[in-house]
């Protein structure tokens, strides 16, 4: 199945099953703060999902979970497995706590690098009838004690990458099972987790309540996220931060206020850089009616990237690996480079959307090259590929496979299969392993030496 046909069929399925559709978009912004509008969930468990570790870093981590009723949530966190001396961290900011009947987000800051923490999640059931008429009418704390280890130079140098999951539960479940087996320090979800999501409920199903056997898949394995083009499409995805949180304001500079999903994280011997290639269509494409602003967003990431690469913990790492959804190189002259004005169409290219991002490559890769980046891991094309470095392009590129043909045992399209990309420092070298989720076998392995710029 071609990539475009696959995406069309999955989008139609989402509409048919009630997970998408423009008619549902209004529920995203509908007020549900009164008892009359709240769902009748008072008899259900208040906490509706296992926690998900999001956007982790050396001294902070995000913890999100779903709720069934109006609630105020929190995290109990401790250095002790028995939760001795636990600190309670509330959802929301300094001025007020948050109140939600869908998603609770808690950003835990003030942590120590490369340190293991234990935590539980809890929530207060709230009756809210107005600004002077609110009360807590119940409380729930999950008995499970989870744990995670923060990033940092002392953390294990081990990551996995998934991409283009597109709400396809069979390949996604296989990826999660493989990750459970590999037990990495963190996972990079390299975009297109979504199709076109119009409601928060659809987003919750993707990240917090997926239809897979391992419901707590991200409760002890932290996730980082590089959005794909589909992760901006739909009314709900315009505010994905309601389900996948930004870092707190104090973790960003005023200049980088809207770059809450970019990351520069030191994990053992590896410096990990996350960039957002945004849409695969130009802002001038009439399909989007001038309602996207991707080019300015890409430009804003240049200064952020330059500064991030100069941070001591990043510049001093033996390995520098960057992640983004749309590839930054393609040798095929028929592959659309994403800068065909005004509407992405030209007969010399096989698609009317970007197969790779020449604009991002021109802006970002000089900075990455100067810093000694050895590898850029991308996605988007639904087709595994390795691009070896050369004299002009000193970094290698790996493109992860898409979700198609997860159950296809034939050899009709042997190059098309879902992947888990694993990176681990072994014996002083960065080993990259490509796991083929269709065959269950290792597809490829690559080894990288430390960069000369590391101090």
Beta strands, then each sheet from edge to edge (+ up, - down):
strand 1: 52-54
strand 2: 61-66
strand 3: 71-78
strand 4: 87-90
strand 5: 103-108
strand 6: 116-130
strand 7: 133-141
strand 8: 146-149
strand 9: 158-162
strand 10: 186-189
strand 11: 222-225
strand 12: 263-267
strand 13: 270-274
strand 14: 319-326
strand 15: 375-379
strand 16: 385-387
strand 17: 396-399
strand 18: 419-426
strand 19: 429-436
strand 20: 441-448
sheet 1: 1+ 2- 5+
sheet 2: 4+ 3- 6+ 7-
sheet 3: 4+ 3- 6+ 8-
sheet 4: 11+ 10+ 9+ 18- 19+ 20-
sheet 5: 12+ 13- 14- 15- 17- 16+
end
